[in-house]
Amino acid sequence: HSLICHYYSDRRKLSSMLVILIAAVDVLNAVTEFARGSMSLMCLEDETTRLAYWIPASYVGFGILCNCMSIFFYTVLSVVKTINIVNPFYRINDLMVKLS
């Protein structure tokens, strides 16, 4: 949360926007993992508890989606930072990065 607040003031910059997105997706991923763990404990404690198949499947699917988005945003941030280090005066087209 504090990471998001720290970078929020510079949210117009591409790297700050990517860090905010990464932090938000990681928070969503943590919430998904917590929900999956809670469901597992609930089902283990009471053997009569049955969940509809789509409930755990949706949590697993959302978790996989969050992981893929996090990896993608980390990759884009790494490429942007590498370009900035190798060629510091190169102007990165923010629109093209946002469209990707």
Secondary structure, 3 states (H helix, E strand, C coil): CHHHHHHHCCCCCHHHHHHHHHHHHHHHHHHHHHHHHHHHHHHHHCCCCCCCCHHHHHHHHHHHHHHHHHHHHHHHHHHHHHHHHHCCCCCCCHHHHHHC
